[in-house]
Amino acid sequence: MSLRLDIPRQALAGAAALLLSGAASAVQIALTITVENLAPANSVSFAPLHFGIGNGNFDAFDIGGVATAPIVSVAEGGSGTAWQAAFGLTEPAATRGTVGGLLQPGESRSLTVMVDSTVNPYFTFGAMVVPSNDFFIGNDSPTEYRLFDNAGQLQIGSIGIKADEIWDAGSEVFDPAAAAFVGNNDLRANQNSVVALNFAELAAFNGLTTGAGYTFNSGLTAQSDVYNISFQAAAVPEPGTYALLSAGLLAVGWVARRRRVRSAPGAMLRAM
């Protein structure tokens, strides 16, 4: 009698083990990306964050180098159209997207995407800083932020950005009258310079009315926190795992049915 009771329990345990083993080996990750504007009230806002999670081959820009079309599309106007296209061409298997719209001080946005964490471990990003002519945030090296280890497990919880990590693309002449968010960006002029770190010039926008209606006041020092990107990951079982679980559950049902049949009075009489 005890043997008959133990068999279904063993089968059920086996089915659960199949599910757990499948989940543990899954490479598909549901990654939630949350962005936060940490700048002081009435300070800088940010255009949507363009991101890609890939193999580390797409290099959007280099400090001291001339800004090319991909990063210019982020730094001037924030659309990132050329950035997204170049990323997709360089890394076709990467996961790419944008998070949020205009992100004002104190605001946050989130997005969840699916990532193959063993194939695409590196996180690359870029977003325009406004008001500005061509200021942005982003990572210089495409392998600077490795989100996932060799086993595909998340190893970075967040990326924090300070004011002295704001970039100047050097592609547009600094001119408050022609700056996005406070001026007429159609008046912009080419600068033909190089990418460099620069946040101090943001103070030149102080006192101007922004497109969101607040009076701008930079309020930034070199070590002011301005932006944060955080990550949460959840493993997603592969389709094969569900097939294994279904097989295990079918086995449980079959064993339970066999036990009921053997326990029925008719079965006992036949056995006699």
ZAMARGU-4260 file (C-alpha; in steps of 0.2 Angstrom, whole numbers, plus 5000, padded with zeros to 4 digits):
<rodrens>
0) 5000/5000/5000 | 5014/5012/5005 | 5023/5009/4988 | 5007/5013/4978 | 5006/5030/4988
5) 5025/5034/4985 | 5025/5032/4966 | 5014/5047/4962 | 5024/5058/4974 | 5040/5052/4966
10) 5033/5056/4949 | 5027/5073/4954 | 5045/5077/4961 | 5052/5071/4945 | 5041/5083/4935
15) 5046/5098/4947 | 5064/5093/4945 | 5062/5094/4926 | 5055/5112/4927 | 5068/5118/4939
20) 5082/5111/4929 | 5075/5119/4913 | 5073/5136/4921 | 5091/5135/4928 | 5098/5132/4911
25) 5087/5145/4902 | 5097/5159/4893 | 5081/5169/4889 | 5080/5183/4902 | 5066/5195/4905
30) 5076/5211/4908 | 5067/5226/4916 | 5077/5242/4913 | 5072/5257/4924 | 5079/5275/4921
35) 5078/5289/4933 | 5082/5307/4932 | 5092/5312/4948 | 5096/5330/4943 | 5090/5344/4954
40) 5073/5352/4952 | 5073/5363/4936 | 5089/5356/4930 | 5093/5345/4915 | 5080/5334/4907
45) 5084/5319/4895 | 5078/5313/4879 | 5072/5295/4878 | 5086/5282/4882 | 5092/5273/4867
50) 5099/5256/4872 | 5106/5240/4864 | 5111/5224/4873 | 5123/5215/4862 | 5140/5206/4859
55) 5150/5222/4862 | 5155/5226/4844 | 5145/5242/4841 | 5156/5257/4846 | 5145/5273/4845
60) 5159/5286/4848 | 5176/5289/4855 | 5183/5302/4867 | 5194/5314/4856 | 5186/5308/4840
65) 5175/5316/4828 | 5157/5312/4831 | 5149/5301/4818 | 5131/5301/4812 | 5125/5288/4824
70) 5130/5298/4840 | 5125/5314/4832 | 5108/5308/4830 | 5107/5305/4848 | 5116/5321/4854
75) 5107/5333/4842 | 5088/5332/4844 | 5088/5315/4853 | 5080/5304/4839 | 5094/5292/4838
80) 5088/5285/4821 | 5105/5283/4814 | 5111/5276/4831 | 5098/5262/4831 | 5101/5258/4812
85) 5120/5257/4814 | 5118/5246/4830 | 5106/5234/4821 | 5118/5233/4806 | 5133/5230/4817
90) 5124/5217/4828 | 5109/5210/4820 | 5106/5198/4835 | 5106/5212/4848 | 5091/5217/4858
95) 5088/5236/4855 | 5075/5249/4860 | 5071/5265/4869 | 5065/5269/4886 | 5053/5283/4890
100) 5049/5300/4883 | 5056/5316/4890 | 5063/5313/4907 | 5062/5328/4918 | 5070/5329/4935
105) 5063/5317/4948 | 5054/5306/4934 | 5057/5288/4930 | 5052/5276/4916 | 5053/5257/4914
110) 5053/5244/4900 | 5055/5225/4900 | 5063/5216/4885 | 5068/5199/4881 | 5087/5195/4880
115) 5098/5180/4876 | 5110/5184/4890 | 5124/5172/4885 | 5125/5178/4867 | 5122/5197/4871
120) 5130/5202/4888 | 5135/5220/4885 | 5124/5235/4888 | 5126/5251/4877 | 5116/5267/4878
125) 5114/5285/4873 | 5102/5299/4877 | 5102/5318/4874 | 5104/5330/4888 | 5092/5345/4887
130) 5094/5359/4886 | 5109/5358/4875 | 5115/5359/4857 | 5124/5342/4857 | 5126/5336/4875
135) 5123/5318/4879 | 5126/5303/4890 | 5132/5286/4885 | 5147/5274/4886 | 5163/5277/4877
140) 5168/5259/4876 | 5156/5246/4870 | 5162/5233/4883 | 5162/5245/4898 | 5146/5237/4905
145) 5145/5219/4905 | 5127/5215/4912 | 5128/5196/4912 | 5142/5184/4916 | 5147/5168/4906
150) 5133/5159/4914 | 5120/5172/4908 | 5117/5178/4926 | 5114/5197/4929 | 5130/5204/4937
155) 5126/5223/4937 | 5112/5230/4946 | 5113/5248/4941 | 5123/5261/4931 | 5125/5278/4939
160) 5130/5294/4930 | 5137/5310/4937 | 5137/5327/4929 | 5156/5326/4925 | 5151/5311/4914
165) 5140/5321/4902 | 5147/5322/4884 | 5148/5336/4872 | 5148/5329/4854 | 5157/5344/4847
170) 5146/5343/4832 | 5136/5359/4835 | 5141/5376/4839 | 5136/5380/4857 | 5122/5393/4856
175) 5108/5395/4868 | 5097/5403/4855 | 5099/5388/4844 | 5098/5375/4858 | 5085/5361/4859
180) 5072/5364/4873 | 5076/5382/4876 | 5079/5389/4858 | 5076/5386/4840 | 5086/5371/4835
185) 5083/5375/4817 | 5096/5388/4819 | 5110/5376/4824 | 5127/5377/4815 | 5141/5364/4813
190) 5156/5365/4825 | 5167/5352/4817 | 5175/5348/4834 | 5178/5332/4844 | 5169/5322/4857
195) 5174/5328/4875 | 5167/5329/4893 | 5158/5345/4896 | 5144/5349/4909 | 5150/5367/4915
200) 5142/5375/4899 | 5125/5370/4905 | 5125/5384/4917 | 5124/5396/4902 | 5105/5391/4900
205) 5101/5397/4918 | 5086/5408/4918 | 5079/5402/4901 | 5062/5395/4900 | 5062/5376/4894
210) 5050/5368/4883 | 5042/5360/4898 | 5038/5377/4905 | 5050/5378/4920 | 5064/5390/4922
215) 5081/5382/4920 | 5094/5381/4933 | 5108/5369/4931 | 5113/5368/4949 | 5126/5354/4945
220) 5143/5351/4952 | 5155/5338/4945 | 5149/5325/4957 | 5131/5328/4956 | 5121/5312/4952
225) 5111/5316/4936 | 5105/5299/4929 | 5103/5281/4935 | 5099/5265/4925 | 5094/5250/4935
230) 5091/5232/4930 | 5080/5217/4936 | 5081/5200/4928 | 5070/5185/4928 | 5074/5169/4919
235) 5061/5163/4906 | 5060/5144/4904 | 5064/5138/4886 | 5049/5129/4876 | 5058/5112/4879
240) 5056/5114/4898 | 5037/5115/4896 | 5037/5099/4886 | 5047/5090/4899 | 5035/5096/4912
245) 5020/5091/4902 | 5028/5073/4900 | 5031/5073/4919 | 5013/5078/4923 | 5006/5065/4911
250) 5017/5052/4920 | 5009/5057/4937 | 4992/5056/4929 | 4995/5038/4922 | 5002/5032/4938
255) 4987/5039/4948 | 4975/5031/4936 | 4984/5014/4937 | 4982/5015/4956 | 4964/5019/4955
260) 4960/5005/4944 | 4970/4992/4954 | 4961/4998/4970 | 4943/4996/4962 | 4932/4981/4969
265) 4931/4974/4951 | 4950/4973/4950 | 4951/4964/4967 | 4938/4951/4961 | 4947/4948/4945
270) 4963/4946/4954 | 4955/4933/4965
</rodrens>
